Amino acid sequence: MFKGHPKGLIAAAIANMGERFGFYTMMAILVLFLQAKFGLDEENTGVIYSVFYALIYILSLVGGVIADKTRNYKGTIQAGLIVMALGYVIMAIPTPTPAPNKALLLTLTLFALLVIAFGNGLFKGNLQALVGQMYDNLGDDSKRDAGFSLFYMFINVGAIFAPLTAVGVRNWWLSSHGFEYKAELPSFCHSQLEGTISTESLASFQQMADSVSGHAVTDLTAFANEYLNIFTTGFHYAFAVAILAMGISFIVYLMNKKHFPNPKGANKVEKGEMTTEEVEMGVAEVKRRMYALFAVFGIVIFFWFSFHQNGLTLTYFAKDYTLLKIGSMNISAELFQSMNPFFVVFLTPVVIGIFGWLKNRGKEISTPKKIAIGMGIAASGYLLMSLGSLGLPLFESINPKSGGTPLLDSEKVTPLLLLGTYFILTVAELFISPLGLSFVSKVAPPKYQGIMQGAWLGATAVGNQLLFIGAILYTSIPLSVTWGVFVVVCSISMFTMFFMVKWLERVAK
């Protein structure tokens, strides 16, 4: 599988696994943590979520600028690992729930998220630039797409275990205090404490409280305080596991640091020289490449706007509308977040094999065309969600905080709907994300390698900043229409990308 690829590829991927572990820990539990910890509604949680994920990527542009200006890519990456670990330390410190000073603790949480996002910005894009340089040095550009797909696959190994670990730690902490997990309970608890719970919901709350406690609960207010505190403390300890993963990545990176290259031109610029390619590349060629890159960036904004709903509205859907049982086994809403990285790891060899088979038969698909196809696949994933959501009630009618009554298990949809959607969206991701990284590393002018990898992530940031729109739609209109919005967005992006394919293929030659 790795024959003909640079030796540093595996080390770079392993070094990135800690970042993926932390990222998917956040993706799996962030919205549910914020709601359980602070009693936030779906829309406010969605705003925090979208701003955080926007910063995760927009600060990668800042990290690229820092690395390009200082020409110290390796040092910038190392600093990023340290800063991210500090952010997780702040998140891991247990604080009481319900919060005695909600504003102060929410501000502390937001500060921790900012620290994590800044560390990620220093780390992520610059490591990708180093991987691109490995293939520049290799002198065999035919391996580049497959190399970035392998890099993408291996870093997602950590992402598989992050949600499983987070849920395991949280549920272990609950069980050690005599409680069981129930996805809807934090919302009921906050409704009880705020005095907004309806008579119909109160009966359901009583039944759930008795069930998870194993005995009849006589004081629902005391139960709500205790359950929320234990529930969220388990999440704090889950963030602590991410610190360990960051430490492992830091050690791997330090052990291999001297073997990693610097992006093209870094060493020469330190000596006041220019590389041959930089001398030969005129202003017109630089502009042509930059126009092509920004055209692709504009398209992928809408993919990430749709795809990263997996940590927001699709997580809400798992909690509110999905039967959290497979056979006789109970599952947690957060576990669906393991599906995407699981499918990435096991589908990447299949996708690479298909691309290789087509290439050997003279039918190779260009990188821009693969991205266009990926947008169409993403549209089909949300079409499945739209069809599967037909007939489901509005969120307002099942939300305890607005006096609604949650669905009975018999009224919820099969978890296979979400599993199928995650499968399709992952196939789309494999056509877009690793190949987009490959396209950027190939087309970006040498002296802008870091900043263009950062700009790719900046486009992702813009898409993530729009995520809150999904939360607004989720709470306001029928679910089938909500998912239909993403079908339309991805379809328009697909047709636009196909319109530009010939031009992008010429630029990439």
SULKALIN-V654072 format. One record per helix or strand of 3 or more residues. SS is the DSSP state (a for helix, b for strand). FROM is the first residue (numbers start at 1). TO is the last residue. If there is no record, write none. Layout:
BEGIN
<<SS;FROM;TO> <SS;FROM;TO>>
END
This chain:
BEGIN
<<a;8;38> <a;42;70> <a;73;92> <a;102;138> <a;141;176> <a;185;194> <a;199;213> <a;220;259> <a;266;270> <a;276;280> <a;283;311> <a;313;320> <a;333;360> <a;367;388> <a;395;397> <a;400;402> <a;409;411> <a;416;443> <a;446;465> <a;467;476> <a;479;508>>
END
